[in-house]
């Protein structure tokens, strides 16, 4: 295998970070459908605040919530194929989670507007995810040019 072949198959640190984050989102989405790991699974609803199902007994979930995690992970894996895509996933996804944090703080948990559903644990996890993803995207993406997916210095 030539050096160029090997280099093109080597993930950059930002691609690795985006891939790991994506796999975690997919795992969380799958785990949300497993009784026992998700407590009160028999009460899970498609959407809405009426679901009493709790991932790890902490995070309120619904079928929609689990599907969103799965789709977010799949999109992340697709974007992680390039360094620029990985950066966009981490920063853009972090901004989405920042908005979800604010939404969770503003919306009453018993309101019909809480359709995902979100509880206090979800809200604070969203803040941590937002900060982590944005920081990873900014710090690991520093060496990327602004307009294309090649990495400087490689």
Secondary structure, DSSP 8 states (H G I E B T S, - for coil): --HHHHHHTS--HHHHHHHHHHHHHHHHHHHTTSBTTEETGGG--SSSTT---EETTTEE--HHHHHHHHHHHHHHHHHTTSHHHHHHHHHHHHHHHHHHHHHHHHS-TTSTT--S---HHHHHHHHHHHHHHHHHHHHHTTTB-SSSS-BTT-
